[in-house]
Amino acid sequence: MRFTAQEEYGLRCMVQLAKHEGQKPVTIHVIAAGEHLTPAYVGKLMRILRQGKLVDAVHGPAGGYTLARAARAIPVGEILGVLDGRLFEAKECGKMPGGHLACVHTSECAVRSLWASLDLLTSRVVNRVTLADLVRPEQSLSRLIHDQIPATLAGPGARAVAGAVR
């Protein structure tokens, strides 16, 4: 499973802002240097994040970007959703290549349940992890995520997920 470059680097830009939370606004050049990205690409990502109401732009000589809310109030799932959407969306099943009007697997699909279940599990985890959590040391974050897996599997719709995971 892969996430898009836009999701990866946009999330990394948000982590840079979280590391500077409560300080002066962070410039595109500082974010770009911290992530070894071009300022133009960071600018593009910051526009998307600003349109998604995740960051605020501060204009002027001391300007830059700040988080629109506290890092602890921004779930990673929300950031990923602003950057590129969900892993699987059922509406994608209606899109067919080659000009076909309908999917040949509309009534019985071998993979739809798999993608839907993976999307559900992934969404539950990324919506429980906040931007503030990503600033923690890696081992601490890894423990946090692993500790949430049983709760993720036991949440609403767990029977459908458990059946798909088996």
Contact map, one row per residue, 1 for C-alpha under 8 A:
1110000000000000000000000000000000000000000000000000000000000000000000000000000000000000000000000000000000000000000000000000000000000000000000000000000000000000000000
1111000000000000000000000000000000000000000000000000000000000000000000000000000000000000000000000000000000000000000000000000000000000000000000000000000000000000000000
1111101100000000000000000000000000000000000000000000000000000000000000000000000000000000000000000000000000000000000000000000000000000000000000000000000000000000000000
0111111100000000000000000000000000000000000000000000000000000000000000000000000000010000000000000000000000000000000000000000000000000000000000000000000000000000000000
0011111110000000000000000000000000000000000000000000000000000000000000000000000000000000000000000000000000000000000000000000000000000000000000000000000000000000000000
0001111111000000000000000000000000000000000010000000000000000000000000000000000000110000000000000000000000000000000000000000000000000000000000000000000000000000000000
0011111111100000000000000000000000000000000000000000000000000000000000000000000100110000000000000000000000000000000000000000000000000000000000000000000000000000000000
0011111111110000000000000000000000000000000000000000000000000000000000000000000000000000000000000000000000000000000000000000000000000000000000000000000000000000000000
0000111111111000000000000000000000000000000010000000000000000000000000000000000000000000000000000000000000000000000000000000000000000000000000000000000000000000000000
0000011111111100000000000000000000000000010011001000000000000000000000000000000000100000000000000000000000000000000000000000000000000000000000000000000000000000000000
0000001111111110000000000000000000000000000000000000000000000000000000000001001100000000000000000000000000000000000000000000000000000000000000000000000000000000000000
0000000111111111000000000000000000100000000000000000000000000000000000000000000000000000000000000000000000000000000000000000000000000000000000000000000000000000000000
0000000011111111100000000000001000100000010011000000000000000000000000000000000000000000000000000000000000000000000000000000000000000000000000000000000000000000000000
0000000001111111110000000000000000000000000000000000000000000000001000000000000000000000000000000000000000000000000000000000000000100000000000000000000000000000000000
0000000000111111111000000000000000000000000000000000000000000000000000000000000000000000000000000000000000000000000000000000000000100110000000000000000000000000000000
0000000000011111111100000000001001000000000000000000000000000000000000000000000000000000000000000000000000000000000000000000000000000000000000000000000000000000000000
0000000000001111111110000100001000000000000000000000000000000000111000000000000000000000000000000000000000000000000000000000000000000000000000000000000000000000000000
0000000000000111111110000000000000000000000000000000000000000000001000100000000000000000000000000000000000000000000000000000000000110010000000000000000000000000000000
0000000000000011111110000000000000000000000000000000000000000000000000000000000000000000000000000000000000000000000000000000000000000010000000000000000000000000000000
0000000000000001111111111100000000000000000000000000000000000000000000000000000000000000000000000000000000000000000000000000000000000000000000000000000000000000000000
0000000000000000111111100000000000000000000000000000000000000000011001100000000000000000000000000000000000000000000000000000000000000000000000000000000000000000000000
0000000000000000000111110000000000000000000000000000000000000000000000000000000000000000000000000000000000000000000000000000000000000000000000000000000000000000000000
0000000000000000000111111000000000000000000000000000000000000000000000000000000000000000000000000000000000000000000000000000000000000000000000000000000000000000000000
0000000000000000000101111100000000000000000000000000000000000100010000000000000000000000000000000000000000000000000000000000000000000000000000000000000000000000000000
0000000000000000000100111110000000000000000000000000000001000111110000000000000000000000000000000000000000000000000000000000000000000000000000000000000000000000000000
0000000000000000100100011111011000000000000000000000000000000011110000000000000000000000000000000000000000000000000000000000000000000000000000000000000000000000000000
0000000000000000000000001111111000000000000000000000000000000011100000000000000000000000000000000000000000000000000000000000000000000000000000000000000000000000000000
0000000000000000000000000111111100000010011000000000000000000001100000000000000000000000000000000000000000000000000000000000000000000000000000000000000000000000000000
0000000000000000000000000011111110000010000000000000000000000000000000000000000000000000000000000000000000000000000000000000000000000000000000000000000000000000000000
0000000000000000000000000111111111000000000000000000000000000000000000000000000000000000000000000000000000000000000000000000000000000000000000000000000000000000000000
0000000000001001100000000111111111100000010000000000000000000000000000000000000000000000000000000000000000000000000000000000000000000000000000000000000000000000000000
0000000000000000000000000001111111111110010000000000000000000000000000000000000000000000000000000000000000000000000000000000000000000000000000000000000000000000000000
0000000000000000000000000000111111111100000000000000000000000000000000000000000000000000000000000000000000000000000000000000000000000000000000000000000000000000000000
0000000000000001000000000000011111111000000000000000000000000000000000000000000000000000000000000000000000000000000000000000000000000000000000000000000000000000000000
0000000000011000000000000000001111111000000000000000000000000000000000000000000000000000000000000000000000000000000000000000000000000000000000000000000000000000000000
0000000000000000000000000000000111111100000000000000000000000000000000000000000000000000000000000000000000000000000000000000000000000000000000000000000000000000000000
0000000000000000000000000000000111111110110000000000000000000000000000000000000000000000000000000000000000000000000000000000000000000000000000000000000000000000000000
0000000000000000000000000000000110011111110000000000000000000000000000000000000000000000000000000000000000000000000000000000000000000000000000000000000000000000000000
0000000000000000000000000001100100001111111000000000000000000000000000000000000000000000000000000000000000000000000000000000000000000000000000000000000000000000000000
0000000000000000000000000000000000000111111100000000000000000000000000000000000000000000000000000000000000000000000000000000000000000000000000000000000000000000000000
0000000000000000000000000000000000001111111110000000000000000000000000000000000000000000000000000000000000000000000000000000000000000000000000000000000000000000000000
0000000001001000000000000001001100001111111111000000000000000000000000000000000000000000000000000000000000000000000000000000000000000000000000000000000000000000000000
0000000000000000000000000001000000000011111111100000000000000000000000000000000000000000000000000000000000000000000000000000000000000000000000000000000000000000000000
0000000000000000000000000000000000000001111111110000000000000000000000000000000000000000000000000000000000000000000000000000000000000000000000000000000000000000000000
0000010011001000000000000000000000000000111111111000000000000000000000000000000000000000000000000000000000000000000000000000000000000000000000000000000000000000000000
0000000001001000000000000000000000000000011111111100001000000000000000000000000000000000000000000000000000000000000000000000000000000000000000000000000000000000000000
0000000000000000000000000000000000000000001111111110000000000000000000000000000000000000000000000000000000000000000000000000000000000000000000000000000000000000000000
0000000000000000000000000000000000000000000111111111000000000000000000000000000001100000000000000000000000000000000000000000000000000000000000000000000000000000000000
0000000001000000000000000000000000000000000011111111111000000000000000000000001001100000000000000000000000000000000000000000000000000000000000000000000000000000000000
0000000000000000000000000000000000000000000001111111111110000000000000000000000000000000000000000000000000000000000000000000000000000000000000000000000000000000000000
0000000000000000000000000000000000000000000000111111110000000000000000000000000000000000000000000000000000000000000000000000000000000000000000000000000000000000000000
0000000000000000000000000000000000000000000000011111111000000000000000000000000001000000000000000000000000000000000000000000000000000000000000000000000000000000000000
0000000000000000000000000000000000000000000000001111111100000000000100000000000000000000000000000000000000000000000000000000000000000000000000000000000000000000000000
0000000000000000000000000000000000000000000000001111111100000000001110000100001000000000000000000000000000000000000000000000000000000000000000000000000000000000000000
0000000000000000000000000000000000000000000001001101111110000000111110000000000000000000000000000000000000000000000000000000000000000000000000000000000000000000000000
0000000000000000000000000000000000000000000000000100111111000000111100000000000000000000000000000000000000000000000000000000000000000000000000000000000000000000000000
0000000000000000000000000000000000000000000000000100001111100011110000000000000000000000000000000000000000000000000000000000000000000000000000000000000000000000000000
0000000000000000000000001000000000000000000000000000000111110111110000000000000000000000000000000000000000000000000000000000000000000000000000000000000000000000000000
0000000000000000000000000000000000000000000000000000000011111111000000000000000000000000000000000000000000000000000000000000000000000000000000000000000000000000000000
0000000000000000000000000000000000000000000000000000000001111110000000000000000000000000000000000000000000000000000000000000000000000000000000000000000000000000000000
0000000000000000000000000000000000000000000000000000000000111110000000000000000000000000000000000000000000000000000000000000000000000000000000000000000000000000000000
0000000000000000000000011000000000000000000000000000000001111111000000000000000000000000000000000000000000000000000000000000000000000000000000000000000000000000000000
0000000000000000000000001110000000000000000000000000000011111111100000000000000000000000000000000000000000000000000000000000000000000000000000000000000000000000000000
0000000000000000000000001111000000000000000000000000000011100111110000000000000000000000000000000000000000000000000000000000000000000000000000000000000000000000000000
0000000000000000100000001111000000000000000000000000001111000011111000000000000000000000000000000000000000000000000000000000000000000000000000000000000000000000000000
0000000000000000100010011100000000000000000000000000001111000001111100000000000000000000000000000000000000000000000000000000000000000000000000000000000000000000000000
0000000000000100110010000000000000000000000000000000011100000000111111100000000000000000000000000000000000000000000000000000000000000000000000000000000000000000000000
0000000000000000000000000000000000000000000000000000111100000000011111000000000000000000000000000000000000000000000000000000000000000000000000000000000000000000000000
0000000000000000000000000000000000000000000000000000011000000000001111101100000000000000000000000000000000000000000000000000000000000000000000000000000000000000000000
0000000000000000000010000000000000000000000000000000000000000000001111111100000000000000000000000000000000000000000000000000000000000000000000000000000000000000000000
0000000000000000010010000000000000000000000000000000000000000000001011111100000000000000000000000000000000000000000000000000000001110000000000000000000000000000000000
0000000000000000000000000000000000000000000000000000000000000000000001111110000000000000000000000000000000000000000000000000000001111000000000000000000000000000000000
0000000000000000000000000000000000000000000000000000000000000000000011111110000000000000000000000000000000000000000000000000000001100000000000000000000000000000000000
0000000000000000000000000000000000000000000000000000010000000000000011111111011000000000000000000000000000000000000000000000000001110000000000000000000000000000000000
0000000000000000000000000000000000000000000000000000000000000000000000011111111000000000000000000000000000000000000000000000011111100000000000000000000000000000000000
0000000000100000000000000000000000000000000000000000000000000000000000000111111100000000000000000000000000000000000000000000011111100000000000000000000000000000000000
0000000000000000000000000000000000000000000000000000000000000000000000000011111110000000000000000000000000000000000000000010011010000000000000000000000000000000000000
0000000000000000000000000000000000000000000000000000000000000000000000000111111111000000000000000000000000000000000000000000001000000000000000000000000000000000000000
0000000000100000000000000000000000000000000000001000010000000000000000000111111111100000000000000000000000000000000000000000000000000000000000000000000000000000000000
0000001000100000000000000000000000000000000000000000000000000000000000000001111111111100000000000000000000000000000000000000000000000000000000000000000000000000000000
0000000000000000000000000000000000000000000000000000000000000000000000000000111111111100000000000000000000000000000000000000000000000000000000000000000000000000000000
0000000000000000000000000000000000000000000000011001000000000000000000000000011111111000000000000000000000000000000000000000000000000000000000000000000000000000000000
0000011001000000000000000000000000000000000000011000000000000000000000000000001111111000000000000000000000000000000000000000000000000000000000000000000000000000000000
0001011000000000000000000000000000000000000000000000000000000000000000000000000111111100000000000000000000000000000000000000000000000000000000000000000000000000000000
0000000000000000000000000000000000000000000000000000000000000000000000000000000111111110000000000000000000000000000000000000000000000000000000000000000000000000000000
0000000000000000000000000000000000000000000000000000000000000000000000000000000110011111100000000000000000000000000000100010000000000000000000000000000000000000000000
0000000000000000000000000000000000000000000000000000000000000000000000000000000000001111100000000000000000000000001000100000000000000000000000000000000000000000000000
0000000000000000000000000000000000000000000000000000000000000000000000000000000000000111110100000000000000000000001100100000000000000000000000000000000000000000000000
0000000000000000000000000000000000000000000000000000000000000000000000000000000000000111111110000000000000000000000100000000000000000000000000000000000000000000000000
0000000000000000000000000000000000000000000000000000000000000000000000000000000000000001111111000000000000000000000100000000000000000000000000000000000000000000000000
0000000000000000000000000000000000000000000000000000000000000000000000000000000000000000111111100000000000000000000000000000000000000000000000000000000000000000000000
0000000000000000000000000000000000000000000000000000000000000000000000000000000000000001111111100000000000000000000000000000000000000000000000000000000000000000000000
0000000000000000000000000000000000000000000000000000000000000000000000000000000000000000111111110000001001000000000000000000000000000000000000000000000000000000000000
0000000000000000000000000000000000000000000000000000000000000000000000000000000000000000011111110000011000000000000000000000000000000000000000000000000000000000000000
0000000000000000000000000000000000000000000000000000000000000000000000000000000000000000001111111000011000000000000000000000000000000000000000000000000000000000000000
0000000000000000000000000000000000000000000000000000000000000000000000000000000000000000000011111111111000000000000000000000000000000000000000000000000000000000000000
0000000000000000000000000000000000000000000000000000000000000000000000000000000000000000000000111111000000000000000000000000000000000000000000000000000000000000000000
0000000000000000000000000000000000000000000000000000000000000000000000000000000000000000000000011111000000000000000000000000000000000000000000000000000000000000000000
0000000000000000000000000000000000000000000000000000000000000000000000000000000000000000000000011111100000000000000000000000000000000000000000000000000000000000000000
0000000000000000000000000000000000000000000000000000000000000000000000000000000000000000000000011111111000000000000000000000000000000000000000000000000000000000000000
0000000000000000000000000000000000000000000000000000000000000000000000000000000000000000000000010011111000000000000000000000000000000000000000000000000000000000000000
0000000000000000000000000000000000000000000000000000000000000000000000000000000000000000000001110001111101000000000000000000000000000000000000000000000000000000000000
0000000000000000000000000000000000000000000000000000000000000000000000000000000000000000000011110001111111000000000000000000000000000000000000000000000000000000000000
0000000000000000000000000000000000000000000000000000000000000000000000000000000000000000000000000000011111000000000000000000000000000000000000000000000000000000000000
0000000000000000000000000000000000000000000000000000000000000000000000000000000000000000000000000000001111111100000000000000000000000000000000000000000000000000000000
0000000000000000000000000000000000000000000000000000000000000000000000000000000000000000000010000000011111111000000000000000000000000000000000000000000000000000000000
0000000000000000000000000000000000000000000000000000000000000000000000000000000000000000000000000000000011111000000000000000000000000000000000000000000000000000000000
0000000000000000000000000000000000000000000000000000000000000000000000000000000000000000000000000000000011111100000000000000000000000000000000000000000000000000000000
0000000000000000000000000000000000000000000000000000000000000000000000000000000000000000000000000000000011111111100000000000000000000000000000000000000000000000000000
0000000000000000000000000000000000000000000000000000000000000000000000000000000000000000000000000000000010011111100000000000000000000000000000000000000000000000000000
0000000000000000000000000000000000000000000000000000000000000000000000000000000000000000000000000000000000001111111000000000000000000000000000000000000000000000000000
0000000000000000000000000000000000000000000000000000000000000000000000000000000000000000000000000000000000001111111100000000000000000000000000000000000000000000000000
0000000000000000000000000000000000000000000000000000000000000000000000000000000000000000000000000000000000001111111110000000000000000000000000000000000000000000000100
0000000000000000000000000000000000000000000000000000000000000000000000000000000000000000000000000000000000000011111111000000000000000000000000000000000000000000000100
0000000000000000000000000000000000000000000000000000000000000000000000000000000000000011000000000000000000000011111111100000000000000000000000000000000000000000000000
0000000000000000000000000000000000000000000000000000000000000000000000000000000000000001110000000000000000000001111111110000000000000000000000000000000000000000000000
0000000000000000000000000000000000000000000000000000000000000000000000000000000000000000000000000000000000000000111111111000000000000000000000000000000000000001100110
0000000000000000000000000000000000000000000000000000000000000000000000000000000000000000000000000000000000000000011111111100000000000000000000000000000000000000000000
0000000000000000000000000000000000000000000000000000000000000000000000000000000000000111000000000000000000000000001111111110000000000000000000000000000000000000000000
0000000000000000000000000000000000000000000000000000000000000000000000000000000000000000000000000000000000000000000111111111000000000000000000000000000000000000100000
0000000000000000000000000000000000000000000000000000000000000000000000000000000000000000000000000000000000000000000011111111100000000000000000000000000110000000100000
0000000000000000000000000000000000000000000000000000000000000000000000000000000000000000000000000000000000000000000001111111110000000000000000000000000000000000000000
0000000000000000000000000000000000000000000000000000000000000000000000000000100000000100000000000000000000000000000000111111111000000000000000000000000000000000000000
0000000000000000000000000000000000000000000000000000000000000000000000000000000000000000000000000000000000000000000000011111111100000000000000000000000100000000000000
0000000000000000000000000000000000000000000000000000000000000000000000000000000000000000000000000000000000000000000000001111111110000000000000001001100100000000000000
0000000000000000000000000000000000000000000000000000000000000000000000000011100000000000000000000000000000000000000000000111111111000000000000000000000000000000000000
0000000000000000000000000000000000000000000000000000000000000000000000000011110000000000000000000000000000000000000000000011111111000000000000000000000000000000000000
0000000000000000000000000000000000000000000000000000000000000000000000000011000000000000000000000000000000000000000000000001111111000000000000000000000000000000000000
0000000000000000000000000000000000000000000000000000000000000000000000000011100000000000000000000000000000000000000000000000111111101100000000001000000000000000000000
0000000000000000000000000000000000000000000000000000000000000000000000111111000000000000000000000000000000000000000000000000011111111100000000000000000000000000000000
0000000000000110010000000000000000000000000000000000000000000000000000111111000000000000000000000000000000000000000000000000000011111110000000000000000000000000000000
0000000000000000010000000000000000000000000000000000000000000000000000110100000000000000000000000000000000000000000000000000000001111111000000000000000000000000000000
0000000000000000000000000000000000000000000000000000000000000000000000010000000000000000000000000000000000000000000000000000000011111111000010000000000000000000000000
0000000000000010000000000000000000000000000000000000000000000000000000000000000000000000000000000000000000000000000000000000000011111111110010000000000000000000000000
0000000000000010011000000000000000000000000000000000000000000000000000000000000000000000000000000000000000000000000000000000000000111111100000000000000000000000000000
0000000000000000000000000000000000000000000000000000000000000000000000000000000000000000000000000000000000000000000000000000000000011111110110000000000000000000000000
0000000000000000000000000000000000000000000000000000000000000000000000000000000000000000000000000000000000000000000000000000000000000111111110000000000000000000000000
0000000000000000000000000000000000000000000000000000000000000000000000000000000000000000000000000000000000000000000000000000000000000101111111000000000000000000000000
0000000000000000000000000000000000000000000000000000000000000000000000000000000000000000000000000000000000000000000000000000000000000000111111100000000000000000000000
0000000000000000000000000000000000000000000000000000000000000000000000000000000000000000000000000000000000000000000000000000000000000001111111110000000000000000000000
0000000000000000000000000000000000000000000000000000000000000000000000000000000000000000000000000000000000000000000000000000000000001101111111111000000000000000000000
0000000000000000000000000000000000000000000000000000000000000000000000000000000000000000000000000000000000000000000000000000000000000000011111111100000000000000000000
0000000000000000000000000000000000000000000000000000000000000000000000000000000000000000000000000000000000000000000000000000000000000000001111111110000000000000000000
0000000000000000000000000000000000000000000000000000000000000000000000000000000000000000000000000000000000000000000000000000000000000000000111111111000000000000000000
0000000000000000000000000000000000000000000000000000000000000000000000000000000000000000000000000000000000000000000000000000100010000000000011111111100000000000000000
0000000000000000000000000000000000000000000000000000000000000000000000000000000000000000000000000000000000000000000000000000000000000000000001111111100000000000000000
0000000000000000000000000000000000000000000000000000000000000000000000000000000000000000000000000000000000000000000000000000000000000000000000111111111000000000000000
0000000000000000000000000000000000000000000000000000000000000000000000000000000000000000000000000000000000000000000000000000100000000000000000011111111100000000000000
0000000000000000000000000000000000000000000000000000000000000000000000000000000000000000000000000000000000000000000000000000100000000000000000001111111110000000000000
0000000000000000000000000000000000000000000000000000000000000000000000000000000000000000000000000000000000000000000000000000000000000000000000000011111111000000000000
0000000000000000000000000000000000000000000000000000000000000000000000000000000000000000000000000000000000000000000000000000000000000000000000000011111111100000000000
0000000000000000000000000000000000000000000000000000000000000000000000000000000000000000000000000000000000000000000000001001100000000000000000000001111111100100000000
0000000000000000000000000000000000000000000000000000000000000000000000000000000000000000000000000000000000000000000000001000000000000000000000000000111111100100110000
0000000000000000000000000000000000000000000000000000000000000000000000000000000000000000000000000000000000000000000000000000000000000000000000000000011111110100000000
0000000000000000000000000000000000000000000000000000000000000000000000000000000000000000000000000000000000000000000000000000000000000000000000000000001111111100000000
0000000000000000000000000000000000000000000000000000000000000000000000000000000000000000000000000000000000000000000000000000000000000000000000000000000001111100000000
0000000000000000000000000000000000000000000000000000000000000000000000000000000000000000000000000000000000000000000000000000000000000000000000000000000000111111100000
0000000000000000000000000000000000000000000000000000000000000000000000000000000000000000000000000000000000000000000000000000000000000000000000000000000111111111110000
0000000000000000000000000000000000000000000000000000000000000000000000000000000000000000000000000000000000000000000000000000000000000000000000000000000000001111111000
0000000000000000000000000000000000000000000000000000000000000000000000000000000000000000000000000000000000000000000010000000000000000000000000000000000000001111111100
0000000000000000000000000000000000000000000000000000000000000000000000000000000000000000000000000000000000000000000010011000000000000000000000000000000010001111111110
0000000000000000000000000000000000000000000000000000000000000000000000000000000000000000000000000000000000000000000000000000000000000000000000000000000010000111111111
0000000000000000000000000000000000000000000000000000000000000000000000000000000000000000000000000000000000000000000000000000000000000000000000000000000000000011111111
0000000000000000000000000000000000000000000000000000000000000000000000000000000000000000000000000000000000000000110010000000000000000000000000000000000000000001111111
0000000000000000000000000000000000000000000000000000000000000000000000000000000000000000000000000000000000000000000010000000000000000000000000000000000000000000111111
0000000000000000000000000000000000000000000000000000000000000000000000000000000000000000000000000000000000000000000000000000000000000000000000000000000000000000011111
